[in-house]
Amino acid sequence: MAFFNPNLIKSLATAALVTNLVSGCVSVPEQVQLTHNGKPAIACEAEVPAPVPSAALDATAFSVTSWNIYKGKLSGWDRDLDTFQQQSDLLLLQEAHLVPAFRDWLELTSMDWAMAHAFALSEAWSGVLTLGKVPQQSPCAQRIHEPYLRLPKTSLISYFPVAGHSEPLLVANVHGVNFTFGSSDLTAQLRAIQELIDKHKGPVILAGDFNTWSNRRMDVVRQMAVTHKLKSVSFQQQQPIGYFGHQLDHIYYRGLTPLHSRVTEVKSSDHYPLTVTFSLDSET
């Protein structure tokens, strides 16, 4: 999401939020909530189950797409999603909004999906949503409130079995806290994810819209990547969407080798989807 004049954005967003809250359009649950394949689930399970050999990612090549879908506000989002669903083994969405049209799309997909709810807008949940062609295990929903708007941003950590390997792939789908003047809230959001990465011995993907529109915020994400030995995927032919010269969307990885990467220019969102094909490192 773009971030132009901080004071103007804060004033306009606060006014819009107050209007929506008063009119009952926006509701925020007391606790973070998780939906898995349309059913309520435990927000974060304590243990990660053993991988299921009969349904696992191909260690030699699997593809991941990360995309802020802009709540499906622009026409053509469903056609673009159809394309990325066909091309990707894992599909990570930010600003997913469960309006009837999007629910209909989910009902038609054969992919396993989980959603970390941020808030409900006009009774339709909004948040991050992760889909997989193999079932995700122990999805863990996290959230942090915007310091001024008090609306949450969510993250979703899921585990996917990889064929021939005992350790699953940890996938963190992130929508970075945005409306702040400093970086402490983004640091806190990433710290909660780091705690799960610290415990994980297998490969890792950290991806999403980090809202890294300043040097300070970008430094927070880079420092986390360095600390946990995560590498950043580079995109050569087409650069992802950026503001003030800063890239907002990123894909980081560990224990994997990127084989191909691309940015797809679309008109159905204010962000471009990022797609990477990975293989698992032999020593992982």
LINMOCOR-V456511 format. One line per field, one symbol per residue. ss: DSSP state (h for helix, s for strand, l for the rest). phi: phi as a letter, one per 30 degrees, with the letter a starting at -180 (. if undefined). psi: psi as a letter, one per 30 degrees, with the letter a starting at -180 (. if undefined). Layout:
ss: ???
phi: ???
psi: ???
//
This chain:
ss: lllllhhhhhhhhhhhhhhhhhhllsslllllssssllssslllllllllllllllsllllssssssslhhhllllhhhhhhhhhhhllssssssssllhhhhhhhhhlllssssssssssllsssssssssllllsssssssssllllllssssssssslsllllllsssssssllllllllhhhhhhhhhhhhhhhhllllsssssslllllhhhhhhhhhhhhhlllsslllllllllssllsslsssssslsssssssssllllllllssssssssllll
phi: .dbcdeddeedddddddeeddddidcbbddbdbbcbhicebddaddccddecedbbddddabcbbcaddhhidcdjdddddedddddcdbbccchdbddedddddddddcddbbbcdcacchicdblcbccbdcddchebcbabdddcdicdccbbcbbbdceibdcdddbccbcdecdbccbdddeddddddedddedcccdbbbbkcdhdcbddddddddddddechcccdcbcdbddebbhicdccbbcabibbdcbbaccdbccadbcdcbbccbddddd
psi: kljcjeeeeeeeeeeeeeeeeefgfkkklelkkkkjhfkklkejkekklkljefjlkjffkkkkkkkjghghfkkfeeeeeeefeefkekjjklhkjhleeeeeeeffkgkkkkkjkelkjhgkkkakkkkkflkkkhkjkllkkkfefgklkllkklkkkkkgkeklkkjjjkjkkeilfageeeeeeeeeeeeeeefkfalkkjlajfhigleeeeeeeeeeeeeghklkkkjeekklklkhgkkeklkllkglkkekklkkklgglgkkkkkkkllkkef.
//
